[in-house]
Amino acid sequence: MDLYSIVPVSDCTRSLPWYEVFFGRPADEVIGEEYLWQVGANAWVVLDDRELRAKGVGTAMITLGVTDFDDIMARLAANDIAHDPVETYGNGVRHVDVPDPDGNVLSLAQGPTP
């Protein structure tokens, strides 16, 4: 099974630099008017600013499980990308919400270190 998580944005030209910093690289693929980042073996995050997605702008919520939480947070800070406060759950999981320029929320979560 493959997963394509669509993130409706108001303007890909404006959003691309933000997503390139968030993911640490340009889109892995561009298909038509969509920009795709591969985030797992069969999982993709897709930016789409076409009119058919307009009513969904700012409503996406995606949580990405990561192993390099601190590195990503440092990259975001170095590029002035704001985020909500980092939470640490009782089980040791660290979690943070990172809103994009349109209000879509990409969250990062990392399990406790053994």
Secondary structure in CASP SS format (residue, H / E / C, confidence):
PFRMAT SS
TARGET T0000
AUTHOR 0000-0000-0000
METHOD secondary structure of the structure
MODEL  1
M C 1.00
D C 1.00
L E 1.00
Y E 1.00
S E 1.00
I E 1.00
V E 1.00
P E 1.00
V C 1.00
S C 1.00
D C 1.00
C H 1.00
T H 1.00
R H 1.00
S H 1.00
L H 1.00
P H 1.00
W H 1.00
Y H 1.00
E H 1.00
V H 1.00
F H 1.00
F H 1.00
G C 1.00
R C 1.00
P C 1.00
A C 1.00
D C 1.00
E E 1.00
V E 1.00
I E 1.00
G C 1.00
E C 1.00
E E 1.00
Y E 1.00
L E 1.00
W E 1.00
Q E 1.00
V E 1.00
G E 1.00
A C 1.00
N C 1.00
A E 1.00
W E 1.00
V E 1.00
V E 1.00
L E 1.00
D E 1.00
D C 1.00
R C 1.00
E H 1.00
L H 1.00
R H 1.00
A H 1.00
K H 1.00
G H 1.00
V C 1.00
G C 1.00
T C 1.00
A C 1.00
M E 1.00
I E 1.00
T E 1.00
L E 1.00
G E 1.00
V C 1.00
T C 1.00
D C 1.00
F H 1.00
D H 1.00
D H 1.00
I H 1.00
M H 1.00
A H 1.00
R H 1.00
L H 1.00
A H 1.00
A H 1.00
N C 1.00
D C 1.00
I C 1.00
A C 1.00
H C 1.00
D C 1.00
P C 1.00
V C 1.00
E E 1.00
T E 1.00
Y C 1.00
G C 1.00
N C 1.00
G C 1.00
V C 1.00
R E 1.00
H E 1.00
V E 1.00
D E 1.00
V E 1.00
P E 1.00
D C 1.00
P C 1.00
D C 1.00
G C 1.00
N C 1.00
V E 1.00
L E 1.00
S E 1.00
L E 1.00
A E 1.00
Q E 1.00
G C 1.00
P C 1.00
T C 1.00
P C 1.00
END
